[in-house]
Amino acid sequence: MATSRIGTAAPRRTTISSAVVTRTRKPTASALRARQAVFELSPLMLRSHLDSDWREEETEGEDEQDDLNADDDADIDERDVDEPQGAEQQESDFTEAYTALLGAEVTTVSQPVLDLSDIYTLKVVGPYAATVACRFEPPEWWTDFRRGPAATHFSLMTAFLHGSARWLEEYKQDFLGRPDPKTYVSGEDDGEGDPVVLQKGFVRRVKGVLETMGNSDRGGIAGASEVISDQDFSRLKRHVWLLWPGFSMPIGTLFSVPYCSAWVHEVCVRRFGNLADWPKSLSQDFGAEDLKRAKRLDPRNRGPEETLRVLCDKVRLNAASEFRRLLDALPREQ
């Protein structure tokens, strides 16, 4: 089976101008198209697109700009960003083929052949000195497009992918060593912020890493964390894969139902780890007003059922289903 070679050259350092970071200029139609293309097209399509003359696109008609605005509205749809079970069935089938369900073993039996030239890979290697490394290794043609109208967007995407690999390496060692929903959410609490199993939560954490990387670090770009948006990642994620020796997984799997479910269970068990803490059944009278009231409470003052319902609402899961699975997972008293 022939595979494409992943380049190993370290990326050059780039600085984004202050004009870009502060957004003092209204982006042109050509710049908007360039940004959308960089984040949304697959690597091979992007390379082909960047080979064309960007300036020629500025002369295109208003109809194409209307199409661009329509695409922008679709990209920031809340279902795409924050609702794992609301994704299309095709994406659900796609992600479930590459990830172990909660409590199951990871398998690679049905894994298809990947065209490494047409995906962005976060490569997992090691462990070295007890650390599993995660690296974004850009395609060999990457440096051909560091100039021109798309250069800034290219640098932003590069920075985000380097930051994603850095965050996984620094904070998700267990997951890199044994990819599984439970290891990914291990130690997570963060019930009041955007959880790690939502795209917004992932982007927020990567931005935090980018703020500390700066220009002197591998792949660091000054100001990148202020410019990269949730919409950018929503476009990019379908082309990003985590690559282990013998196993691969699209990064979108991290926001799938099994991972959201694992996060709910992790937080609930950390706060109420004894079966005796939980009621035998959920209240049938718990309604919308009760949920609003529970959300306003300090998390430390919520009971088990209130905690479960608030967490399930955050990641759009059915509380009754998660309750049954949670009770089955809690240890029985001897």
C-alpha positions as CSV (number, residue, x, y, z in Angstrom):
1,M,0.0,0.0,0.0
2,A,1.6,3.3,-1.1
3,T,1.4,6.2,1.3
4,S,2.5,9.7,1.0
5,R,5.5,11.0,2.9
6,I,4.7,13.5,5.6
7,G,7.3,16.3,5.6
8,T,9.3,16.8,8.8
9,A,10.8,20.2,8.2
10,A,10.1,22.6,11.1
11,P,7.8,25.5,10.1
12,R,9.2,29.0,9.8
13,R,8.0,31.6,12.2
14,T,5.6,34.3,11.0
15,T,4.2,37.4,12.6
16,I,0.7,38.7,11.8
17,S,0.6,42.4,11.4
18,S,-1.2,44.5,14.0
19,A,-3.7,45.6,11.3
20,V,-4.9,42.0,11.0
21,V,-5.1,41.4,14.7
22,T,-7.1,44.5,15.5
23,R,-9.2,44.1,12.3
24,T,-9.0,47.9,11.5
25,R,-9.8,47.3,7.9
26,K,-13.0,45.8,6.4
27,P,-12.0,42.6,4.6
28,T,-12.5,42.7,0.8
29,A,-14.5,40.1,-1.0
30,S,-11.3,38.5,-2.3
31,A,-9.9,38.3,1.3
32,L,-13.1,36.7,2.5
33,R,-13.0,34.1,-0.3
34,A,-9.3,33.5,0.5
35,R,-10.0,32.9,4.2
36,Q,-12.9,30.6,3.4
37,A,-10.9,28.6,0.9
38,V,-7.9,28.2,3.2
39,F,-9.9,26.8,6.1
40,E,-12.6,24.9,4.1
41,L,-10.9,23.2,1.2
42,S,-9.0,19.9,1.5
43,P,-5.2,20.2,1.1
44,L,-5.1,19.1,-2.5
45,M,-8.0,21.3,-3.5
46,L,-6.5,24.2,-1.6
47,R,-3.2,23.7,-3.4
48,S,-4.9,23.8,-6.8
49,H,-6.9,26.8,-5.8
50,L,-3.9,28.7,-4.6
51,D,-2.1,28.0,-7.8
52,S,-4.7,30.2,-9.5
53,D,-4.7,34.0,-9.6
54,W,-6.5,35.4,-6.5
55,R,-6.7,38.8,-8.0
56,E,-8.8,37.5,-10.8
57,E,-11.5,36.6,-8.3
58,E,-12.1,40.2,-7.3
59,T,-13.7,40.8,-10.7
60,E,-16.3,38.1,-10.2
61,G,-20.0,39.1,-10.0
62,E,-22.2,39.9,-7.0
63,D,-23.9,36.5,-7.3
64,E,-20.8,34.7,-6.1
65,Q,-20.4,37.1,-3.2
66,D,-24.0,36.3,-2.2
67,D,-23.1,32.6,-2.3
68,L,-20.2,33.3,0.0
69,N,-22.4,35.1,2.5
70,A,-24.8,32.2,2.5
71,D,-21.9,29.8,3.2
72,D,-20.8,32.0,6.1
73,D,-24.3,31.8,7.6
74,A,-24.3,28.0,7.3
75,D,-20.8,27.7,8.9
76,I,-21.9,29.4,12.1
77,D,-25.0,27.3,12.6
78,E,-25.3,26.3,16.2
79,R,-26.0,22.7,15.3
80,D,-22.6,22.5,13.5
81,V,-20.7,24.1,16.3
82,D,-22.2,22.9,19.5
83,E,-24.7,20.1,19.1
84,P,-23.1,16.7,18.6
85,Q,-26.2,14.6,18.1
86,G,-27.6,17.1,15.6
87,A,-24.9,16.4,13.0
88,E,-25.9,14.8,9.8
89,Q,-26.2,11.0,9.8
90,Q,-23.3,10.8,7.3
91,E,-20.9,12.5,9.7
92,S,-22.2,10.3,12.5
93,D,-21.5,7.1,10.5
94,F,-18.2,8.5,9.5
95,T,-17.0,9.3,13.1
96,E,-18.3,6.1,14.7
97,A,-16.2,4.0,12.2
98,Y,-13.0,5.4,13.7
99,T,-13.6,5.6,17.5
100,A,-14.3,3.1,20.2
101,L,-17.6,3.5,21.9
102,L,-17.6,4.1,25.6
103,G,-16.1,1.1,27.3
104,A,-15.1,-0.7,24.1
105,E,-11.7,-1.5,22.7
106,V,-10.2,0.6,19.8
107,T,-10.1,-1.4,16.6
108,T,-8.6,-0.8,13.2
109,V,-10.0,-3.7,11.3
110,S,-12.3,-1.7,9.0
111,Q,-10.0,1.3,8.7
112,P,-9.9,2.5,5.1
113,V,-6.7,3.6,3.2
114,L,-6.1,7.3,3.9
115,D,-4.6,9.6,1.3
116,L,-2.2,11.4,3.5
117,S,-1.6,14.1,0.9
118,D,-5.2,15.2,1.2
119,I,-5.6,15.5,5.0
120,Y,-3.9,17.5,7.8
121,T,-2.3,15.1,10.2
122,L,-1.6,15.5,13.9
123,K,1.0,12.7,14.2
124,V,1.3,10.8,17.5
125,V,4.7,9.2,18.1
126,G,6.5,7.8,21.1
127,P,6.6,7.6,24.0
128,Y,10.0,9.2,24.4
129,A,11.2,9.7,27.9
130,A,7.7,8.7,29.1
131,T,6.1,11.4,26.9
132,V,3.9,10.7,23.9
133,A,4.6,13.4,21.3
134,C,2.0,15.0,19.0
135,R,3.2,17.1,16.0
136,F,1.6,18.8,13.1
137,E,3.8,18.2,10.1
138,P,2.9,20.4,7.1
139,P,2.8,19.1,3.6
140,E,6.0,19.6,1.6
141,W,4.4,22.2,-0.6
142,W,3.3,24.3,2.4
143,T,6.0,27.0,2.0
144,D,5.0,27.7,-1.6
145,F,2.1,29.9,-0.5
146,R,3.6,32.0,2.3
147,R,3.1,35.1,0.2
148,G,0.1,36.6,-1.6
149,P,-3.5,37.4,-0.5
150,A,-3.9,34.0,1.3
151,A,-0.6,34.2,3.3
152,T,-2.2,35.5,6.5
153,H,-4.9,32.9,6.6
154,F,-2.4,30.2,5.7
155,S,-0.3,31.3,8.7
156,L,-3.4,31.3,11.0
157,M,-4.3,27.8,10.0
158,T,-0.7,26.6,10.5
159,A,-0.6,28.2,14.0
160,F,-3.9,26.6,15.0
161,L,-2.8,23.1,13.9
162,H,0.5,23.4,15.7
163,G,-1.4,24.7,18.8
164,S,-3.8,21.8,18.6
165,A,-0.9,19.3,18.6
166,R,0.7,21.2,21.5
167,W,-2.4,21.2,23.6
168,L,-3.0,17.5,23.1
169,E,0.7,16.7,24.0
170,E,0.6,18.9,27.1
171,Y,-2.8,18.0,28.5
172,K,-4.0,14.7,27.0
173,Q,-1.1,12.3,27.5
174,D,-3.4,9.4,28.5
175,F,-5.5,9.9,25.5
176,L,-2.5,10.0,23.1
177,G,-1.2,6.8,24.7
178,R,-4.6,5.0,24.6
179,P,-7.2,6.8,22.4
180,D,-10.6,6.3,24.0
181,P,-13.5,8.6,25.2
182,K,-12.7,7.9,28.8
183,T,-9.0,8.8,28.5
184,Y,-9.8,12.0,26.6
185,V,-12.2,13.4,29.3
186,S,-10.2,12.0,32.3
187,G,-9.7,14.7,34.9
188,E,-12.1,17.1,33.1
189,D,-14.6,19.1,35.2
190,D,-15.2,22.5,33.7
191,G,-19.0,22.2,34.0
192,E,-19.4,26.0,33.9
193,G,-17.3,26.7,30.8
194,D,-17.3,25.2,27.3
195,P,-16.4,21.5,27.8
196,V,-13.6,19.9,26.0
197,V,-16.1,17.7,24.0
198,L,-17.6,20.8,22.2
199,Q,-15.8,22.6,19.4
200,K,-15.9,25.9,21.3
201,G,-14.3,24.3,24.2
202,F,-11.5,22.8,22.1
203,V,-10.9,26.1,20.3
204,R,-10.7,27.9,23.6
205,R,-8.1,25.6,24.9
206,V,-6.0,25.7,21.8
207,K,-6.2,29.5,21.9
208,G,-4.9,29.4,25.4
209,V,-1.9,27.4,24.2
210,L,-1.3,29.8,21.3
211,E,-1.2,32.8,23.7
212,T,1.8,31.2,25.4
213,M,3.6,30.0,22.3
214,G,4.4,33.3,20.7
215,N,6.8,33.7,17.8
216,S,9.7,31.9,19.4
217,D,8.0,28.6,19.7
218,R,7.4,25.9,17.0
219,G,4.6,27.2,14.8
220,G,3.9,30.1,17.1
221,I,2.4,33.3,15.5
222,A,1.9,36.5,17.5
223,G,-1.8,37.4,17.7
224,A,-3.2,34.2,16.3
225,S,-5.4,33.5,19.3
226,E,-7.2,36.8,18.8
227,V,-8.1,36.1,15.2
228,I,-8.9,32.4,14.8
229,S,-12.7,31.8,15.2
230,D,-15.0,28.9,16.0
231,Q,-16.2,29.3,12.4
232,D,-12.6,28.7,11.1
233,F,-12.3,25.4,13.0
234,S,-15.8,24.3,12.0
235,R,-14.6,24.6,8.4
236,L,-11.2,23.0,9.0
237,K,-12.1,20.0,11.2
238,R,-13.3,17.7,8.5
239,H,-9.8,17.6,7.0
240,V,-7.8,17.1,10.3
241,W,-6.9,13.6,11.5
242,L,-5.1,12.2,14.4
243,L,-2.6,9.6,13.2
244,W,-1.1,6.9,15.4
245,P,1.0,4.0,14.2
246,G,-1.7,1.6,12.8
247,F,-4.7,3.7,13.8
248,S,-6.2,7.0,12.7
249,M,-9.2,9.1,13.7
250,P,-10.8,12.3,12.4
251,I,-10.5,15.1,15.0
252,G,-14.3,15.6,14.7
253,T,-14.7,12.3,16.7
254,L,-13.7,14.2,19.8
255,F,-17.1,16.0,19.6
256,S,-19.2,12.9,18.9
257,V,-21.9,11.5,21.2
258,P,-19.7,8.8,22.9
259,Y,-17.1,11.5,23.9
260,C,-19.9,13.9,25.2
261,S,-21.4,11.0,27.1
262,A,-18.0,10.1,28.6
263,W,-17.6,13.8,29.7
264,V,-21.0,13.8,31.5
265,H,-20.1,10.6,33.3
266,E,-16.7,11.9,34.3
267,V,-18.0,15.0,35.9
268,C,-20.9,13.3,37.6
269,V,-18.7,10.5,39.1
270,R,-16.1,13.0,40.3
271,R,-18.8,14.9,42.2
272,F,-21.1,12.0,43.2
273,G,-19.1,8.8,43.0
274,N,-21.2,6.6,45.2
275,L,-24.4,4.8,44.1
276,A,-26.0,5.9,47.3
277,D,-25.7,9.5,46.3
278,W,-28.1,9.0,43.4
279,P,-31.9,8.6,43.4
280,K,-33.4,5.4,42.1
281,S,-35.1,7.3,39.3
282,L,-35.2,10.8,37.8
283,S,-38.0,13.2,38.7
284,Q,-40.9,13.1,36.2
285,D,-41.8,16.7,37.1
286,F,-38.4,18.2,36.3
287,G,-39.2,20.8,33.7
288,A,-37.7,23.8,31.9
289,E,-38.0,26.2,34.8
290,D,-36.3,23.6,37.1
291,L,-33.5,23.4,34.6
292,K,-33.1,27.2,34.5
293,R,-33.0,27.3,38.2
294,A,-30.4,24.6,38.4
295,K,-28.2,26.4,35.9
296,R,-28.3,29.5,38.2
297,L,-27.0,27.5,41.2
298,D,-23.4,27.3,42.1
299,P,-22.3,23.9,40.9
300,R,-21.3,23.0,44.5
301,N,-24.9,23.4,45.5
302,R,-26.5,21.3,42.8
303,G,-27.7,17.8,43.7
304,P,-26.9,14.7,41.6
305,E,-30.0,15.0,39.4
306,E,-29.6,18.8,38.8
307,T,-25.9,18.2,37.9
308,L,-26.7,15.5,35.4
309,R,-29.5,17.5,33.8
310,V,-27.4,20.7,33.4
311,L,-24.5,18.7,31.9
312,C,-26.7,16.8,29.5
313,D,-28.3,20.0,28.4
314,K,-24.9,21.6,27.7
315,V,-23.9,18.8,25.3
316,R,-27.4,18.0,24.1
317,L,-27.7,14.5,25.5
318,N,-30.8,12.8,26.9
319,A,-30.6,12.9,30.6
320,A,-32.7,9.8,31.2
321,S,-30.5,7.6,28.9
322,E,-27.3,8.9,30.6
323,F,-28.8,8.3,34.0
324,R,-29.4,4.7,33.3
325,R,-25.9,4.2,31.9
326,L,-24.4,6.1,34.9
327,L,-26.1,3.9,37.4
328,D,-24.9,0.8,35.6
329,A,-21.3,2.1,35.7
330,L,-21.2,3.1,39.4
331,P,-19.8,0.4,41.7
332,R,-22.3,-1.6,43.7
333,E,-22.0,-1.7,47.5
334,Q,-20.7,-5.0,48.8
